[in-house]
Amino acid sequence: MNSRRHTLAGCVAVALATSLAPTVVQADSSDSSAANELEAVNVSALPLGSGSPSTPYSVMDQQTLTQKNAATLGETLNNQPGVHSDTFGGGASRPVIRGQSGPRVGVLNDGSAVLDASKISPDHTVTVDPMLARQIEVLRGPSTLLYGSGASGGVVNVLDSRIPTERPREDVEGFVGARANTVADENATAAGITFSATDHLVFRVEGSRRDADDYEVDGFDRLTVPGTYAESDNSSIGASWIGDQGFFGMAYSYRRDNYGLPGHSHEFEECGVSGNSLACPDEEHDHEHGEEVTPFVDLASRRVDARGEYRNPMDGITAIRFRGNHTEYRHHEIEEGEIGTTFRNRGGDARLEVEHAPIGDWRGVVGMQYTDFDFSSLGGEAFVPKTESRALALFAVEEYRLNDQWRFELGARQERQRLRPEDRPGEALPDLKQDSTSLSAAANWAFVPGYELVLSVGHAERAPSAQELYAEGVHLATNTYECGLLSACGGGQRDLDDEVSLNANLNLRKTQGDWLFDLGVFENRINNYIYARTLDQIEDFRLIKYSQRDATFTGAEASASYYGVDPIGITVFGDMVRATFDDGGYLPRIPAKRLGTRLNTYVGHFDAELEYYRTFAQDQITGFEERTDSFDMANITVSYRLRGDQRYTFFVRGNNLLGEEVFNHTSFLASTVPEPGRNLTVGTRIEF
């Protein structure tokens, strides 16, 4: 493993703070430096628009996704500012935002909640396909409260085209995309077509398929990690009625996955708990198991979406927007040819927003959201009981412009949640009812042209998830025995304290000229933070009990770009987060600091990007956690775009060109399963 220390670079990383700004572009290579400015990007998840936003955000548009999309959502977003991924082999990874993941990161599909089982465990994939996305938005900071009290870490909004929102320019439009790589012999394809049946009725059909073998650890040497293969199929059909004032549409989608679970072991499946220690029948574990077959996930998800927008329906109302879905999700964990555990999630989410016309100097959005789903797990590893979850929320965000220099924003969300678990044999589990109030405020000061200072603060209350409350039993995918706050092995605590966060974010931005930058710092103080505390360990198997302690997350995100030498752009970027308990000690699985640079250039129809960054060693660790070594990452992308009657994009991308052995500190498999090695990807996207 790479154990080199770069003290000077580490100090620079801390001083710089670190995080990519919104997309930076050069408007016209022939113009002067005044043409260089941050591009205005339409961010759907910002209800008041994205002009000079108070919310730190980043966007991956269609062109970026074509060149950089990966197999999973977490991998695709991994290099966005403040975003990492808690990888779990080749089939699953979730985004980690500012050190938070799982129930504290909201994943949306065009504003509507993704109702899968990914919040329960890192080995459960997020059921969105980056190959079918047209844009992915990441929001960080206090205003994410509009999408739920649980979104204190951040929000990821994946926009797709399954429901048309406008008539195609031609009678038929569509795309075909494909990619292949060497690290896992992956083959992935996607296609979509939109066509008009009448002047108002528009249809959309799309689908994708991915097939990848176990990935290689050390590039072309064919050293593979068993259980990292993955297969996925997606398909959808949608239709919309589109008029001059808006649209309404529906779509049916089906997804099927089959992927391995690396690191899974049956050695500890008979373990129990005695106080704060593991009690296993045979702690020597010297019995022979023979050749084990890697367990795998067989996943199926059916989803119906409805989306609509009605613009200027009456005086005083600018727009009414609706998003909703009903999902039937299940996955089997197959062990030695038999179903070991089945997870199911069935329910829906509905969101209504009303944007009112300006009242004086105020404009804003009010709305409501209702979520209703039943989660269950059955089988040998059913460590979370069947739980009914209901939540109703009212929210509002208002903006006030004082003059050309000052803009203020206020937001609020009131949410009521109820969890009703099914009793275990011999154990009555209590219901949970909780009201959560979240508030946010922000101020934007454009003190001179091209510069702005943005301060945002927020207060949020989060209700515990079903897993944090009721988990009890062996969870072999993560090699843990889990005990929830209200479970018998967790002590049966009944007087839970609310998890309350106070979040502050300060950004200094330069948006015009040869130099462009976005420098941001944040602090998130969370009282009664719920976390998985490790109390005992036998080999790689751990006893974790969900506990509450006050914690503080402090970090920085920044980027600085120079576009003064045509046609070259240079960017320095990085991010960091430090997470500590107020009474001493570090939180587990916190991402390490990153510092890097990108060199972008274009010649004719070609453009290229060379990226190098260093992820530093993570030695701020808690009990039963191992230090993760640093590594250097070098990537390069070259693409060719041809415009005419049709648009063609061809690209070649090289990842981990140094062939580094990488272990991801945010992963539950950080000490046992390395990340993919040297990789070459080729791909294309043809639009018509």
GIGIRA-V375334 format. One record per backbone hydrogen bond with DSSP energy under -1.0 kcal/mol. NH is the residue of the N-H (numbers start at 1). CO is the residue of the C=O. E is the energy in kcal/mol with one decimal. If there is no record, write none. Layout:
# GIGIRA-V375334
nh:NH co:CO e:E
nh:NH co:CO e:E
This chain:
# GIGIRA-V375334
nh:10 co:6 e:-2.2
nh:11 co:7 e:-2.2
nh:12 co:8 e:-2.3
nh:13 co:9 e:-2.3
nh:14 co:10 e:-2.0
nh:15 co:11 e:-2.6
nh:16 co:12 e:-2.9
nh:17 co:13 e:-1.5
nh:18 co:16 e:-1.3
nh:19 co:557 e:-1.2
nh:19 co:558 e:-5.9
nh:31 co:28 e:-1.6
nh:35 co:32 e:-2.1
nh:36 co:33 e:-1.7
nh:38 co:511 e:-1.4
nh:39 co:23 e:-1.3
nh:46 co:43 e:-1.5
nh:49 co:46 e:-2.1
nh:58 co:138 e:-1.7
nh:60 co:136 e:-2.7
nh:65 co:61 e:-2.7
nh:66 co:62 e:-2.3
nh:67 co:63 e:-1.5
nh:68 co:64 e:-2.2
nh:69 co:65 e:-2.3
nh:74 co:93 e:-1.5
nh:76 co:72 e:-2.0
nh:77 co:73 e:-1.9
nh:80 co:77 e:-2.4
nh:83 co:80 e:-2.3
nh:84 co:96 e:-3.0
nh:86 co:94 e:-2.0
nh:87 co:85 e:-1.2
nh:88 co:92 e:-2.3
nh:96 co:84 e:-2.9
nh:97 co:100 e:-2.5
nh:98 co:82 e:-2.6
nh:100 co:97 e:-1.9
nh:104 co:101 e:-1.9
nh:105 co:102 e:-1.6
nh:106 co:154 e:-2.3
nh:108 co:156 e:-3.4
nh:109 co:112 e:-3.4
nh:110 co:158 e:-1.4
nh:112 co:109 e:-1.1
nh:114 co:107 e:-2.0
nh:116 co:114 e:-1.3
nh:120 co:117 e:-1.2
nh:124 co:121 e:-1.7
nh:128 co:126 e:-1.9
nh:132 co:129 e:-1.7
nh:134 co:159 e:-2.6
nh:135 co:159 e:-1.3
nh:136 co:60 e:-2.0
nh:137 co:157 e:-2.8
nh:138 co:58 e:-2.6
nh:139 co:155 e:-3.0
nh:140 co:56 e:-2.6
nh:144 co:141 e:-1.4
nh:145 co:142 e:-1.6
nh:146 co:143 e:-1.5
nh:147 co:144 e:-2.1
nh:148 co:145 e:-1.8
nh:151 co:148 e:-1.7
nh:153 co:104 e:-2.4
nh:154 co:104 e:-1.1
nh:155 co:139 e:-2.1
nh:156 co:106 e:-3.1
nh:157 co:137 e:-2.7
nh:158 co:108 e:-2.7
nh:159 co:135 e:-3.0
nh:173 co:194 e:-2.7
nh:175 co:192 e:-2.3
nh:176 co:686 e:-2.1
nh:177 co:190 e:-3.3
nh:178 co:684 e:-2.3
nh:179 co:188 e:-2.4
nh:180 co:682 e:-2.3
nh:181 co:186 e:-1.3
nh:182 co:680 e:-1.4
nh:187 co:211 e:-2.1
nh:188 co:179 e:-2.6
nh:189 co:209 e:-2.6
nh:190 co:177 e:-2.5
nh:191 co:207 e:-2.4
nh:192 co:175 e:-2.1
nh:193 co:205 e:-2.8
nh:194 co:173 e:-3.8
nh:195 co:203 e:-2.1
nh:196 co:171 e:-1.7
nh:197 co:201 e:-2.8
nh:198 co:201 e:-1.5
nh:202 co:240 e:-2.6
nh:203 co:195 e:-2.9
nh:204 co:238 e:-2.8
nh:205 co:193 e:-2.4
nh:206 co:236 e:-2.1
nh:207 co:191 e:-2.5
nh:208 co:234 e:-2.3
nh:209 co:189 e:-2.5
nh:210 co:232 e:-2.6
nh:211 co:187 e:-2.0
nh:212 co:230 e:-2.6
nh:213 co:184 e:-3.0
nh:216 co:183 e:-2.3
nh:217 co:223 e:-3.7
nh:221 co:218 e:-1.4
nh:225 co:215 e:-2.0
nh:228 co:225 e:-1.1
nh:230 co:212 e:-2.2
nh:231 co:258 e:-2.0
nh:232 co:210 e:-2.4
nh:233 co:256 e:-2.7
nh:234 co:208 e:-2.5
nh:235 co:254 e:-2.1
nh:236 co:206 e:-2.3
nh:237 co:252 e:-2.1
nh:238 co:204 e:-3.0
nh:239 co:250 e:-2.5
nh:240 co:202 e:-2.6
nh:241 co:248 e:-2.8
nh:242 co:200 e:-2.9
nh:243 co:246 e:-2.9
nh:247 co:309 e:-1.8
nh:248 co:241 e:-1.8
nh:249 co:307 e:-2.9
nh:250 co:239 e:-2.2
nh:251 co:305 e:-2.0
nh:252 co:237 e:-2.5
nh:253 co:303 e:-2.9
nh:254 co:235 e:-2.8
nh:255 co:301 e:-2.4
nh:256 co:233 e:-2.6
nh:257 co:299 e:-2.0
nh:258 co:231 e:-2.4
nh:259 co:297 e:-1.5
nh:260 co:229 e:-1.8
nh:261 co:295 e:-2.1
nh:264 co:261 e:-1.1
nh:269 co:266 e:-1.3
nh:271 co:268 e:-1.9
nh:272 co:279 e:-2.7
nh:274 co:277 e:-3.0
nh:277 co:274 e:-1.4
nh:279 co:272 e:-2.5
nh:296 co:334 e:-1.7
nh:297 co:259 e:-3.1
nh:298 co:332 e:-2.8
nh:299 co:257 e:-2.6
nh:300 co:330 e:-2.8
nh:301 co:255 e:-2.3
nh:302 co:328 e:-2.6
nh:303 co:253 e:-2.4
nh:304 co:326 e:-2.6
nh:305 co:251 e:-2.5
nh:306 co:324 e:-2.5
nh:307 co:249 e:-2.3
nh:308 co:322 e:-2.2
nh:309 co:247 e:-2.5
nh:310 co:320 e:-2.5
nh:311 co:245 e:-4.1
nh:312 co:318 e:-2.9
nh:317 co:314 e:-1.9
nh:318 co:355 e:-2.5
nh:319 co:355 e:-1.5
nh:320 co:310 e:-1.8
nh:321 co:353 e:-2.8
nh:322 co:308 e:-2.6
nh:323 co:351 e:-2.5
nh:324 co:306 e:-2.1
nh:325 co:349 e:-2.2
nh:326 co:304 e:-2.2
nh:327 co:347 e:-3.2
nh:328 co:302 e:-3.0
nh:329 co:345 e:-2.8
nh:330 co:300 e:-2.3
nh:331 co:343 e:-2.4
nh:332 co:298 e:-2.8
nh:333 co:341 e:-2.9
nh:334 co:296 e:-3.0
nh:335 co:338 e:-3.4
nh:338 co:335 e:-1.7
nh:340 co:333 e:-2.9
nh:341 co:333 e:-1.1
nh:342 co:378 e:-3.0
nh:343 co:331 e:-2.7
nh:344 co:376 e:-2.9
nh:345 co:329 e:-2.5
nh:346 co:374 e:-2.2
nh:347 co:327 e:-2.1
nh:348 co:372 e:-2.8
nh:349 co:325 e:-1.9
nh:350 co:370 e:-2.5
nh:351 co:323 e:-3.1
nh:352 co:368 e:-2.7
nh:353 co:321 e:-2.9
nh:354 co:366 e:-3.1
nh:355 co:319 e:-3.0
nh:356 co:364 e:-1.8
nh:357 co:316 e:-2.5
nh:359 co:362 e:-3.1
nh:362 co:359 e:-1.8
nh:363 co:399 e:-1.9
nh:365 co:397 e:-2.5
nh:366 co:354 e:-2.3
nh:367 co:395 e:-2.5
nh:368 co:352 e:-2.0
nh:369 co:393 e:-2.3
nh:370 co:350 e:-2.6
nh:371 co:391 e:-2.6
nh:372 co:348 e:-2.6
nh:373 co:389 e:-2.2
nh:374 co:346 e:-2.9
nh:375 co:387 e:-2.7
nh:376 co:344 e:-2.4
nh:378 co:342 e:-2.4
nh:380 co:340 e:-2.2
nh:382 co:379 e:-1.4
nh:383 co:381 e:-2.2
nh:387 co:375 e:-3.1
nh:388 co:420 e:-2.3
nh:389 co:373 e:-2.9
nh:390 co:418 e:-2.3
nh:391 co:371 e:-2.4
nh:392 co:416 e:-2.2
nh:393 co:369 e:-2.7
nh:394 co:414 e:-2.4
nh:395 co:367 e:-2.4
nh:396 co:412 e:-2.3
nh:397 co:365 e:-2.5
nh:398 co:410 e:-3.0
nh:399 co:363 e:-3.3
nh:400 co:408 e:-2.9
nh:401 co:361 e:-1.3
nh:402 co:406 e:-1.4
nh:403 co:406 e:-1.1
nh:407 co:444 e:-1.9
nh:408 co:400 e:-3.2
nh:409 co:442 e:-2.3
nh:410 co:398 e:-2.8
nh:411 co:440 e:-2.6
nh:412 co:396 e:-2.5
nh:413 co:438 e:-2.5
nh:414 co:394 e:-2.8
nh:415 co:436 e:-2.9
nh:416 co:392 e:-2.6
nh:417 co:434 e:-2.9
nh:418 co:390 e:-2.8
nh:419 co:432 e:-2.6
nh:420 co:388 e:-2.5
nh:422 co:386 e:-2.7
nh:424 co:427 e:-1.5
nh:427 co:424 e:-2.5
nh:432 co:419 e:-2.4
nh:434 co:417 e:-2.5
nh:436 co:415 e:-3.4
nh:438 co:413 e:-2.8
nh:439 co:459 e:-3.0
nh:440 co:411 e:-2.5
nh:441 co:457 e:-2.5
nh:442 co:409 e:-2.3
nh:443 co:455 e:-2.6
nh:444 co:407 e:-3.1
nh:445 co:453 e:-2.6
nh:446 co:405 e:-2.9
nh:447 co:445 e:-1.4
nh:451 co:448 e:-2.2
nh:452 co:509 e:-2.0
nh:453 co:445 e:-2.3
nh:454 co:507 e:-2.8
nh:455 co:443 e:-2.3
nh:456 co:505 e:-2.6
nh:457 co:441 e:-3.0
nh:458 co:503 e:-2.3
nh:459 co:439 e:-3.1
nh:460 co:501 e:-2.3
nh:462 co:499 e:-2.6
nh:469 co:465 e:-1.5
nh:470 co:466 e:-3.1
nh:471 co:467 e:-1.7
nh:472 co:383 e:-2.9
nh:473 co:482 e:-1.7
nh:475 co:480 e:-3.7
nh:480 co:475 e:-2.1
nh:481 co:542 e:-2.3
nh:482 co:473 e:-2.6
nh:483 co:544 e:-1.6
nh:484 co:471 e:-3.7
nh:485 co:468 e:-3.0
nh:486 co:469 e:-2.9
nh:491 co:488 e:-1.3
nh:492 co:487 e:-2.6
nh:493 co:485 e:-1.4
nh:499 co:462 e:-1.1
nh:500 co:527 e:-1.7
nh:501 co:460 e:-3.1
nh:502 co:525 e:-2.8
nh:503 co:458 e:-2.7
nh:504 co:523 e:-2.9
nh:505 co:456 e:-2.8
nh:506 co:521 e:-2.6
nh:507 co:454 e:-2.6
nh:508 co:519 e:-2.8
nh:509 co:452 e:-2.8
nh:510 co:517 e:-2.7
nh:511 co:450 e:-2.9
nh:513 co:36 e:-1.9
nh:516 co:561 e:-2.4
nh:517 co:510 e:-1.4
nh:518 co:559 e:-2.2
nh:519 co:508 e:-2.8
nh:520 co:557 e:-2.7
nh:521 co:506 e:-2.4
nh:522 co:555 e:-2.4
nh:523 co:504 e:-2.3
nh:524 co:553 e:-3.1
nh:525 co:502 e:-2.7
nh:526 co:551 e:-3.2
nh:527 co:500 e:-3.3
nh:529 co:549 e:-1.6
nh:531 co:547 e:-2.1
nh:533 co:545 e:-2.2
nh:535 co:543 e:-2.9
nh:538 co:541 e:-2.9
nh:541 co:538 e:-2.5
nh:542 co:479 e:-2.2
nh:543 co:536 e:-2.6
nh:544 co:481 e:-2.7
nh:545 co:533 e:-2.6
nh:546 co:483 e:-2.7
nh:547 co:531 e:-2.4
nh:549 co:529 e:-1.9
nh:551 co:526 e:-2.7
nh:552 co:580 e:-2.8
nh:553 co:524 e:-2.7
nh:554 co:578 e:-2.8
nh:555 co:522 e:-2.3
nh:556 co:576 e:-1.9
nh:557 co:520 e:-2.5
nh:558 co:574 e:-1.7
nh:559 co:518 e:-1.5
nh:560 co:572 e:-2.3
nh:561 co:516 e:-3.6
nh:562 co:570 e:-2.8
nh:563 co:514 e:-2.4
nh:568 co:565 e:-3.1
nh:569 co:600 e:-2.8
nh:570 co:562 e:-2.2
nh:571 co:598 e:-2.5
nh:572 co:560 e:-2.6
nh:573 co:596 e:-2.4
nh:574 co:558 e:-1.4
nh:575 co:594 e:-1.2
nh:576 co:556 e:-2.0
nh:578 co:554 e:-3.5
nh:580 co:552 e:-2.2
nh:581 co:585 e:-2.6
nh:582 co:550 e:-2.3
nh:584 co:581 e:-2.0
nh:587 co:579 e:-1.8
nh:594 co:575 e:-2.5
nh:595 co:614 e:-1.8
nh:596 co:573 e:-2.9
nh:597 co:612 e:-3.0
nh:598 co:571 e:-2.6
nh:599 co:610 e:-2.6
nh:600 co:569 e:-3.0
nh:601 co:608 e:-2.0
nh:603 co:606 e:-2.3
nh:606 co:603 e:-2.3
nh:607 co:639 e:-2.0
nh:608 co:601 e:-2.8
nh:609 co:637 e:-2.5
nh:610 co:599 e:-2.5
nh:611 co:635 e:-3.1
nh:612 co:597 e:-2.5
nh:613 co:633 e:-2.3
nh:614 co:595 e:-3.0
nh:615 co:631 e:-2.4
nh:616 co:593 e:-2.4
nh:618 co:628 e:-2.2
nh:621 co:619 e:-1.4
nh:625 co:622 e:-1.4
nh:628 co:618 e:-1.7
nh:631 co:615 e:-2.2
nh:633 co:613 e:-3.0
nh:635 co:611 e:-2.8
nh:636 co:654 e:-2.2
nh:637 co:609 e:-2.4
nh:638 co:652 e:-2.6
nh:639 co:607 e:-2.7
nh:640 co:650 e:-3.0
nh:641 co:605 e:-2.3
nh:642 co:648 e:-2.2
nh:647 co:687 e:-1.9
nh:648 co:642 e:-2.1
nh:649 co:685 e:-2.0
nh:650 co:640 e:-2.4
nh:651 co:683 e:-2.5
nh:652 co:638 e:-2.6
nh:653 co:681 e:-3.2
nh:654 co:636 e:-3.1
nh:655 co:679 e:-2.5
nh:657 co:634 e:-2.6
nh:659 co:656 e:-2.1
nh:667 co:664 e:-1.4
nh:670 co:667 e:-1.3
nh:672 co:669 e:-1.2
nh:673 co:669 e:-2.5
nh:675 co:662 e:-3.1
nh:677 co:216 e:-2.7
nh:679 co:655 e:-2.3
nh:681 co:653 e:-3.3
nh:682 co:180 e:-2.4
nh:683 co:651 e:-2.2
nh:684 co:178 e:-2.4
nh:685 co:649 e:-2.3
nh:686 co:176 e:-3.1
nh:687 co:647 e:-2.6
nh:688 co:174 e:-2.5
